[in-house]
Amino acid sequence: MPANQSPNVGPTDEQGLSPTTRSIFSLLLFVYLFGMWVVVSSSLGGAYSSQLHEKLLNLFQLYTEPLNLEVRASPYNLYSGTPADYEHFFRVEVTNPAGEVQTYTVPGPELGSGLKDPYRYERLAKIVGVQAEVDDATIPAEISKGIGQYFLRQAGGGKVLIECVRRRPQPMELEIEGQQFAADPRDASYENVLYRATVLVDSEGAFQVIKEMATEHVAPVE
Amino acid sequence: MVGAYFNRLCESVTNGWDRFWFRPDSPQTVSVVRIVVGAVALIYALSFTSELAIWFSDGGVLPIDRTYRLTGADDPSAAVRYWSLFYLAHTPLHLYVLHAIGLLSIVAFLTGFQTRISTIVATIFVLSYAERAPMLTGLIEPLLCPVMLYLCLAPCGAYYSVDAWLRRRKGDTQPIALSYAANIAIRLIQIHVSAFYLMMGLSKLGGMVWWNGEAMWWMIAQPDTRLIDLTFLRDKNLRLFVFGWTHLVVFFELAFGLLIWFKIWRPLLTVLATLHWLGLGLVTGHWEFAILMIGLSLAFAPWEVLTPATEPDEATAKTQSTPKPAQAGV
């Protein structure tokens, strides 16, 4: 444990700070700390911010974005109770050129098995799920294409069906008002497919994404 | 009367501000924080190793053009300010060469070798990992990056470092100077950590599950993210523990952000923070963030309150009994 004063600590490295230097440092510190608090206090998202807060946030993004100080995209409340906090993953069905079908889960041993990769693929799956729910076709297609490309290369062609699945957490009571919940937390009854698309290589060799469904076509699993 | 009050208020605030920011301090604490932050930065950078090319090379999951489209950077009218050294690498070879340089710089930073330079280079690389694909950002990046930036200001290799060892080996017995920069860096880290605790506590109050006590259960019940299965806590006799745990998480985060500024609380809060983050790390799977938060409690050292109180000796007692000059305390 460090102590305040080391026995071999000597004189200061500067000959004291002049009042002008202190004033300049103070101004910089004040501006920086104000910006930091504006950013840090924005963690709950736009719905919890005033217009003034949003304007200040945009102003301070000049340095908070390149220095990666922003917290809004990170789940610091850990769990808010909304479906976006549930576990999300991709289910990938690969049909190789010979017609054989293999199913993988991402993150899983085939993709996303690195130290923090499961978390990163889950983040991507959440983005796909949430965007599919608000009817955005572009972002889910971009991400699905990226994952589909990987599996198509591994299989040497064919086609890939990608599903973005949301898994509700198991309730504390496994029987609520006569409704029985599965004892296995990974049971299919907890799953809800939010997005489904096929990725394939077209006749010109380009990767194509064909959206088959988004969340509005699926009855939610209760 | 009002004018006199505001004069005294201004004087008090100015003196307090000066004492807080502008006094020289030993670089020992920043040196300890360097080791903690270096270890977490190394874990963070290593976590990209196995699938770096799958993630970021051309034809990978998130090549540069796709990252631009996802962040909106492909729209010239959008003000997107993300940057990364990894934007320069398109092939697996280039990515792994940059990755190797990044890992070496972080190891140099961790061990305190050429610390002034390695701290800056390691910070640039950690920022580059974080900014390469901002949509993958988790809990760790928004805290790791600023803390590394603050360490760039300070002589954080003065103690417990290869640099210090080499200095001693060369026979340099000069005492290490107190540093204004070390004090400013450690103050910035303290404020950032304390603000994070308050933010985490306050943001939880925005969700009903943290009020009704169920939040910890819903995290325990997520089978893929948790590191430990605590679902036995659903037992009717143990449920109160889950609800109590939920309330304690919120209470502790708010309390830490405030009480850590009182020196007498610091050792106790550090022990409690270790337990707090150990529990949350195991339940949420954010174990590297838990390590960082536990380690950053050390930024609030020195813990002189742990030093046993001693009886004032005769000389001290004599000094204390001597009348102070008239201007003392001005």
Interface residues (C-beta under 8 A of the other chain):
Chain A: M1 P2 A3 N4 Q5 S6 N8 V9 G10 P11 T12 D13 E14 L17 R22 F25 S26 L29 L33 M36 W37 V40 S41 S43 L44 Y48 Q61 L62 E65 P66 L67 N68 L69 E70 V71 A73 S74 P75 Y76 N77 L78 Y79 S80 G81 D85 Y86 E87 F89 L111 G112 S113 G114 L115 K116 D117 P118 Y119 R120 E122 R123 L124 I127 T138 I139 E142 I143 K145 G146 I147 Q149 Y150 R153 R167 P169 Q170 P171 M172 E173 P185 R186
Chain B: W17 D18 W21 F22 P24 S26 Q28 T29 S31 V32 I43 Y44 L46 S47 F48 T49 S50 E51 I54 W55 G59 G60 V61 L62 P63 R66 R69 L70 A79 V80 R81 Y82 W83 L127 A130 E131 P134 M135 L136 T137 G138 L139 E141 P142 C145 P146 L149 P155 Y159 T173 Q174 P175 I176 A177 L178 S179 Y180 A181 I184 I191 H192 A195 F196 M199 M200 L202 S203 K204 G206 G207 M208 V209 W210 E214 A215 W217 W218 M219 A221 Q222 P223 D224 T225 T231 R234 R239 V242 L280 T284 G285 E288 L298 A301 P302 W303 E304 L306
